[in-house]
Amino acid sequence: MAARYYNADSENGDHVDDPSEDALFMLVADLNDTDNTFVVIQPDQDDPTWFASVAVFEEGGYEIVHRDATRREHDVSVETSIDRIAGDLIKWLAARSF
C-alpha cells in the first residue's frame, strides 16, 4: 500500500510509508557514520515542496534540516536526543499540507 501522506527513506534502503514517531525514532537510531548516514522524509508525490532530513553530524549528534518552499522555511539545527528529534519531526510533519 502506498503512503497516504509522506515517506521516510534512509541511505541504507529502509523505507517506511507514513512513519509514526516510533518508526522515525528507529530510523534515526539506526543511522551511523559509515553506510547509513541520513534519512529523508518527504511527501509521497512528484516534485515535493517540502522535506525534512536527519544526518549524522561529524562532531556528534545529528543535523536536522526542515525545508518548506511554500512557506519559505529553511531551518538547520543540531540535536543529540533521538527522542526529541522524532517528536519534533512528528510535530513539524503534522503542520505540513498534503
C-alpha positions as CSV (number, residue, x, y, z in Angstrom):
1,M,0.0,0.0,0.0
2,A,1.4,3.4,-1.0
3,A,1.9,6.2,1.6
4,R,-1.1,8.4,2.1
5,Y,0.9,11.4,3.3
6,Y,4.7,11.0,3.3
7,N,7.6,8.6,3.1
8,A,10.8,8.1,5.1
9,D,13.8,6.7,3.3
10,S,17.3,6.1,4.7
11,E,20.6,5.8,2.9
12,N,20.7,2.0,3.5
13,G,17.4,1.5,1.7
14,D,15.0,1.4,4.6
15,H,11.6,2.8,3.5
16,V,8.6,3.5,5.7
17,D,5.2,4.8,4.4
18,D,3.6,7.3,6.8
19,P,6.0,6.6,9.7
20,S,4.9,7.0,13.2
21,E,7.1,8.7,15.9
22,D,8.4,5.3,16.9
23,A,9.3,4.4,13.3
24,L,11.1,7.7,13.0
25,F,12.9,7.0,16.3
26,M,14.1,3.7,14.9
27,L,15.2,5.1,11.6
28,V,17.3,7.8,13.3
29,A,18.7,5.3,15.9
30,D,19.9,3.1,13.0
31,L,22.0,5.9,11.5
32,N,25.8,5.6,11.7
33,D,28.8,7.4,10.2
34,T,29.8,4.7,7.7
35,D,27.0,3.3,5.5
36,N,23.7,4.8,6.7
37,T,24.3,8.5,7.3
38,F,20.9,10.1,6.6
39,V,17.1,9.7,6.5
40,V,14.8,11.9,4.4
41,I,11.1,12.4,5.0
42,Q,9.0,14.0,2.2
43,P,5.5,13.8,0.7
44,D,4.6,10.9,-1.5
45,Q,4.2,12.9,-4.6
46,D,6.2,14.1,-7.7
47,D,8.3,17.2,-7.1
48,P,7.6,17.6,-3.4
49,T,7.6,21.2,-2.0
50,W,8.9,20.2,1.5
51,F,11.2,17.7,3.2
52,A,12.9,17.0,6.5
53,S,16.2,15.2,6.8
54,V,18.3,13.9,9.6
55,A,22.0,13.2,9.1
56,V,24.8,12.0,11.3
57,F,26.8,15.1,12.4
58,E,30.6,14.7,12.3
59,E,31.1,16.4,15.7
60,G,28.5,14.1,17.3
61,G,24.7,14.2,17.3
62,Y,22.5,14.7,14.3
63,E,21.9,17.6,11.9
64,I,18.2,18.2,11.2
65,V,17.0,20.1,8.2
66,H,13.4,21.3,7.7
67,R,12.7,22.9,4.3
68,D,9.3,24.0,3.0
69,A,9.4,26.1,-0.2
70,T,5.7,27.1,0.0
71,R,6.3,28.7,3.5
72,R,9.8,29.9,2.7
73,E,11.2,27.8,5.6
74,H,14.7,26.5,5.8
75,D,15.9,25.6,9.3
76,V,19.0,23.7,10.3
77,S,19.7,22.5,13.8
78,V,21.8,20.0,15.7
79,E,20.4,17.7,18.3
80,T,21.7,14.7,20.3
81,S,18.4,13.3,21.7
82,I,16.7,10.9,19.3
83,D,13.5,11.2,21.4
84,R,13.5,14.9,20.8
85,I,14.3,14.5,17.1
86,A,11.4,12.0,16.5
87,G,9.0,14.1,18.5
88,D,9.9,17.4,16.7
89,L,9.7,15.7,13.3
90,I,6.2,14.4,14.0
91,K,5.0,17.9,15.1
92,W,6.6,19.5,12.1
93,L,5.1,16.9,9.7
94,A,1.7,17.4,11.2
95,A,1.8,21.1,10.2
96,R,2.5,20.3,6.5
97,S,-0.3,20.4,3.9
98,F,-0.9,17.3,1.9
